Amino acid sequence: MRTTLTLDDDLFMVLHERARATGRSFKEVVNEALRRGLFDSDRPRAIVAPTLDMGVPRIDVTKALDLAMQTDDEWEHNR
């Protein structure tokens, strides 16, 4: 189907560059982007969270891990 569509300049530039970089037509790239936006939006997306270096621990965390393991074992035993 043929239609007229007004695109924002920034979107046009990204789509045009992607078409040029992939050797595909502008029409193919626009259709692919629309399909992804319409049909892939129902799929869960991976969450990308930044990681931070918090430095060296100020306390011995092995004791906390041991306590957590004990608590987990006791909970499993009492189920």
N, C-alpha and C positions, 0 to 999 in steps of 0.2 A: 504494500500500500504506500502511496506517495502522500506526503504531508509537508507542511511548512512548520518549522520549529525555530524558536528564538532561544539561543543559548547564551549564557553569561560568558564574557570574554575569557575568564580563567578556565572554565570548563572546555570551551572550544580549543584553547591552546593545549590543554592536556590531551584531549581526544585526538587532535590533529598530530601532536608529537607521537602519541602511541601508534597511530596509523602509519606514520612515516617510519618509526623505528621497527615496526613489525612487518612492514611491506604489505599491509592489508589496506583495504579501502576505508575511507572515513565512515561510510555507511556500515560496514562490518563492525568497526570498533564501537560505534554508537549503539548498534543493536546488541552487541555483547554486553556493554555496560548497563543498558536498560534491563536486559534479562537477569544479569547478576543482581541488580538492585531490587528487582521485583520478585524474583524466585528464590534467590539465596538468602534473602533477609529472614526467612522462616527457620533457617538452620542455625543452631547455636554456634556462636563464634568463640574462638579461643580468646581468653583474657590475657593480655600482655601487661604485666605489672613490672614496674622498674625494681631492680634490686639495689640495695644500698649496703655499702661496707660499714658496719657498725664498730669496727675495730676489735681489739682483743677483749674478751669477756672480763668483767671486773669481779665476777664470782665464779666458783667452780660449778659448772652446769651439770657435771656428771652425777652429782648427788640428786639434782632435780630430775634427771632422766631416770635414775634408779627408782626414785619415789613414784614417778609416773608409771613405770613398768610394774611395780608392786601393786599399785592401786588398780591398774588394768587387770592384772592377774587375779586379784581379790574379787573384782567385779565379775569376771568371767566365772570364777569358782562359785559365786553366790547366785548366779542366774538361775 
